[in-house]
């Protein structure tokens, strides 16, 4: 029997005592100079990610790889992506953040690339084109698709806050995603930004059991403890991502140790402690 994604996430979070997801977004302009000087860029990315993973894996329940940072490296980026995934321990979940959002056959092949070829545990999906753009990602038992609902970027209000029948568009998206979660074998979740606490509360009330992937803590200004208070419940799990504030806590030779310190600080705050 294959455990569904939410059950797996619950187990990992209980074992790790962590809601923290570490984002592996390796920006070449911010990698430690010593790594860049010693080897080709893709190898520097692999070495950087491996050190971050080793330092933070005991503190995180998941790692999220933003595919753009790897695709920008062309063919060598795919090698770096696969090598990074191989470094992630089996007791930590792996998310691919590509925000795919195409229809029908294209969506099916995006899902195959992520869930069959890379064998990640979850991905992010854009719902603008409707159910047929999301459904192929929900045909994989034990996997999850986090659907963009209320994001943390400045332009989110352009469409997501449009009022229809008394509610913002992101609430209508969330209701539909909850229906898809009931109807498909995979798990549907929501991407909800940390920078809008009212939106978090509203979406948790709308979807009490869907898992939330919450970006925007750290460099984007989201405050960990209020975010957890707004969105985490016994039935509704949250996975809170932080990338830049952990990855680039130091640019010196102690970058991995600094990342671990920042990850531990955030993990503690997300569990309701202080740091």
C-alpha positions as CSV (number, residue, x, y, z in Angstrom):
1,X,0.0,0.0,0.0
2,X,1.3,3.4,-1.0
3,X,1.0,6.1,1.7
4,X,-0.5,9.3,0.4
5,X,1.7,12.4,0.4
6,X,0.0,14.0,3.4
7,X,0.5,10.8,5.5
8,X,4.2,10.7,4.5
9,X,4.6,14.4,5.2
10,X,3.0,14.0,8.7
11,X,5.4,11.1,9.5
12,X,8.5,13.0,8.3
13,X,7.5,16.2,10.2
14,X,6.9,14.1,13.4
15,X,10.2,12.4,13.1
16,X,12.2,15.6,12.4
17,X,10.1,17.8,14.6
18,X,10.3,20.3,11.7
19,X,8.0,22.1,9.3
20,X,11.0,23.6,7.5
21,X,11.6,23.2,3.7
22,X,15.0,24.4,2.5
23,X,15.0,25.8,-1.0
24,X,17.9,24.8,-3.1
25,X,18.1,27.8,-5.5
26,X,21.8,28.1,-6.4
27,X,22.4,31.6,-7.8
28,X,25.9,31.6,-9.5
29,X,26.4,35.2,-8.5
30,X,26.1,34.3,-4.8
31,X,28.0,31.1,-4.6
32,X,31.1,31.1,-2.5
33,X,34.1,32.4,-4.6
34,X,36.3,29.5,-3.5
35,X,33.8,27.0,-5.1
36,X,33.6,28.9,-8.3
37,X,37.3,29.3,-8.7
38,X,38.0,25.6,-8.2
39,X,35.7,24.0,-10.8
40,X,33.2,24.4,-13.6
41,X,29.9,26.1,-12.7
42,X,27.7,23.0,-12.6
43,X,30.2,21.2,-10.4
44,X,30.3,24.2,-8.1
45,X,26.5,24.1,-7.9
46,X,26.6,20.3,-7.0
47,X,29.3,20.9,-4.4
48,X,27.4,23.8,-2.9
49,X,24.1,22.0,-2.8
50,X,25.7,18.8,-1.3
51,X,27.3,20.8,1.5
52,X,24.0,22.6,2.2
53,X,22.1,19.4,2.2
54,X,24.5,17.7,4.6
55,X,24.4,20.6,7.0
56,X,20.6,21.2,7.0
57,X,19.0,17.7,6.4
58,X,18.8,16.9,10.1
59,X,16.7,20.1,10.5
60,X,14.4,20.0,7.5
61,X,11.5,17.8,6.5
62,X,11.9,18.7,2.8
63,X,14.1,20.3,0.1
64,X,12.6,22.3,-2.7
65,X,14.5,22.7,-6.0
66,X,13.6,25.7,-8.1
67,X,14.0,24.3,-11.6
68,X,14.8,27.6,-13.2
69,X,18.2,27.8,-11.5
70,X,19.1,24.4,-13.1
71,X,17.5,24.9,-16.5
72,X,19.6,28.1,-16.8
73,X,22.7,25.9,-16.9
74,X,21.6,24.1,-20.0
75,X,22.5,20.4,-20.4
76,X,24.8,20.6,-17.3
77,X,21.9,21.9,-15.3
78,X,20.1,18.6,-15.6
79,X,23.2,16.8,-14.4
80,X,23.4,19.2,-11.4
81,X,19.7,18.6,-10.7
82,X,20.0,14.8,-10.7
83,X,23.2,14.9,-8.7
84,X,21.5,17.2,-6.1
85,X,18.5,14.9,-5.7
86,X,20.8,11.9,-5.2
87,X,22.4,13.8,-2.3
88,X,19.1,14.2,-0.5
89,X,18.6,11.6,2.3
90,X,15.6,9.2,2.0
91,X,14.1,10.6,5.2
92,X,13.5,14.0,3.6
93,X,10.9,14.8,1.0
94,X,11.9,16.4,-2.4
95,X,9.8,19.0,-4.2
96,X,10.4,20.3,-7.7
97,X,9.3,23.9,-8.1
98,X,8.7,24.5,-11.8
99,X,5.1,26.0,-11.6
100,X,4.2,24.0,-14.7
101,X,0.8,24.9,-16.2
102,X,0.2,23.5,-19.7
103,X,-2.8,21.5,-21.0
104,X,-3.4,17.8,-21.8
105,X,-0.6,15.9,-23.3
106,X,2.0,18.5,-22.4
107,X,1.0,18.4,-18.8
108,X,1.2,14.7,-18.8
109,X,4.8,14.8,-20.0
110,X,5.7,17.5,-17.4
111,X,4.3,15.1,-14.8
112,X,6.2,12.2,-16.2
113,X,9.5,14.2,-16.2
114,X,9.1,15.1,-12.5
115,X,7.5,12.0,-11.0
116,X,8.9,9.2,-13.2
117,X,12.2,10.5,-14.4
118,X,13.3,12.6,-11.4
119,X,11.1,10.7,-8.9
120,X,10.5,13.7,-6.8
121,X,7.7,13.6,-4.1
122,X,5.9,16.8,-5.1
123,X,5.8,19.7,-7.5
124,X,4.2,23.1,-8.1
125,X,1.6,23.7,-10.7
126,X,-0.1,26.8,-12.1
127,X,-3.9,26.5,-12.5
128,X,-4.7,29.3,-14.9
129,X,-5.6,26.8,-17.7
130,X,-7.9,24.8,-15.6
131,X,-8.3,21.2,-14.4
132,X,-6.7,19.6,-17.5
133,X,-3.5,21.4,-16.7
134,X,-3.4,20.1,-13.2
135,X,-5.1,16.6,-13.4
136,X,-2.1,14.7,-14.9
137,X,0.0,15.6,-11.8
138,X,-2.7,14.1,-9.6
139,X,-2.7,10.7,-11.2
140,X,0.4,9.6,-9.2
141,X,-0.4,7.8,-6.0
142,X,1.8,9.0,-3.1
143,X,2.8,12.2,-4.9
144,X,1.5,15.8,-4.5
145,X,0.9,18.8,-6.7
146,X,0.9,22.2,-4.9
147,X,-1.3,24.5,-6.9
148,X,-0.6,28.3,-6.9
149,X,-3.4,30.0,-5.0
150,X,-2.2,33.1,-3.1
151,X,1.4,33.8,-3.9
152,X,3.8,36.1,-2.1
153,X,5.2,38.1,-5.1
154,X,4.3,41.8,-5.6
155,X,2.3,41.2,-8.7
156,X,0.0,38.6,-7.1
157,X,-2.8,41.1,-6.7
158,X,-3.0,41.7,-10.4
159,X,-5.3,38.6,-10.8
160,X,-5.5,36.7,-7.5
161,X,-7.4,39.4,-5.6
162,X,-10.0,39.9,-8.3
163,X,-13.4,39.7,-6.7
164,X,-15.9,37.3,-8.2
165,X,-19.2,36.4,-6.5
166,X,-18.0,38.0,-3.3
167,X,-14.6,36.2,-3.0
168,X,-11.1,36.8,-4.3
169,X,-10.1,34.6,-7.2
170,X,-7.6,32.7,-5.0
171,X,-10.5,31.4,-2.9
172,X,-12.3,30.1,-6.0
173,X,-9.1,28.3,-7.1
174,X,-8.7,26.8,-3.6
175,X,-12.3,25.4,-3.6
176,X,-11.7,23.8,-7.0
177,X,-8.4,22.3,-5.9
178,X,-10.1,20.8,-2.9
179,X,-12.6,19.1,-5.3
180,X,-9.7,17.7,-7.4
181,X,-8.0,16.4,-4.3
182,X,-11.2,14.4,-3.4
183,X,-11.5,13.0,-6.9
184,X,-7.9,12.0,-7.8
185,X,-5.4,9.5,-6.3
186,X,-2.7,12.0,-5.8
187,X,-2.6,14.8,-3.2
188,X,-3.5,18.3,-4.1
189,X,-2.1,21.1,-2.0
190,X,-1.9,24.9,-2.2
191,X,0.9,27.4,-2.5
192,X,0.1,30.2,-0.2
193,X,2.5,33.0,0.5
194,X,3.7,33.9,4.0
195,X,3.3,37.6,3.4
196,X,-0.5,37.7,3.5
197,X,-1.7,36.4,6.9
198,X,-5.3,37.2,6.2
199,X,-5.1,35.2,3.0
200,X,-3.6,32.3,4.9
201,X,-6.4,32.3,7.5
202,X,-9.0,32.5,4.8
203,X,-7.6,29.7,2.7
204,X,-7.2,27.5,5.8
205,X,-10.8,28.0,6.7
206,X,-11.8,27.2,3.1
207,X,-9.6,24.1,2.8
208,X,-9.1,22.7,6.3
209,X,-7.3,19.6,5.3
210,X,-5.2,20.5,2.3
211,X,-1.4,20.7,2.8
212,X,0.0,24.2,2.3
213,X,3.4,25.0,0.8
214,X,4.3,28.4,2.2
215,X,7.1,30.5,0.6
216,X,8.0,34.0,1.6
217,X,9.5,33.4,5.1
218,X,13.0,35.0,5.5
219,X,14.2,37.1,2.7
220,X,10.7,38.1,1.5
221,X,9.7,39.2,5.0
222,X,7.2,36.6,6.3
223,X,7.3,36.1,10.0
224,X,7.5,32.4,10.9
225,X,5.4,32.2,14.1
226,X,2.4,34.2,12.9
227,X,2.4,32.1,9.7
228,X,2.2,28.9,11.6
229,X,-0.5,30.3,13.8
230,X,-2.6,31.3,10.8
231,X,-2.2,28.1,8.7
232,X,-1.1,25.1,10.7
233,X,-3.7,22.8,12.3
234,X,-3.8,19.2,13.3
235,X,-5.5,18.3,10.0
236,X,-4.0,21.0,7.8
237,X,-0.2,20.5,7.5
238,X,2.1,23.3,6.5
239,X,5.5,23.1,4.8
240,X,7.3,26.5,5.2
241,X,10.0,27.2,2.6
242,X,13.1,29.4,3.0
243,X,15.8,29.7,0.4
244,X,18.0,32.7,0.3
245,X,18.1,33.4,4.0
246,X,19.5,29.9,4.6
247,X,21.6,29.4,1.4
248,X,23.4,32.7,1.7
249,X,23.7,33.1,5.4
250,X,27.4,33.4,4.7
251,X,29.5,33.8,1.6
252,X,32.6,32.6,3.3
253,X,34.1,29.2,3.8
254,X,31.7,28.7,6.7
255,X,28.6,28.9,4.4
256,X,27.3,25.4,5.3
257,X,27.7,25.9,9.0
258,X,25.9,29.3,8.7
259,X,23.1,27.7,6.7
260,X,22.7,25.1,9.5
261,X,22.5,27.8,12.1
262,X,19.8,29.7,10.2
263,X,17.9,26.5,9.4
264,X,17.9,25.6,13.1
265,X,16.7,29.0,14.1
266,X,13.8,28.9,11.6
267,X,12.9,25.3,12.5
268,X,12.7,26.3,16.1
269,X,10.5,29.3,15.4
270,X,8.2,27.2,13.1
271,X,7.8,24.6,15.9
272,X,6.6,27.4,18.3
273,X,9.8,28.0,20.1
274,X,12.1,31.1,20.1
275,X,15.5,31.6,18.7
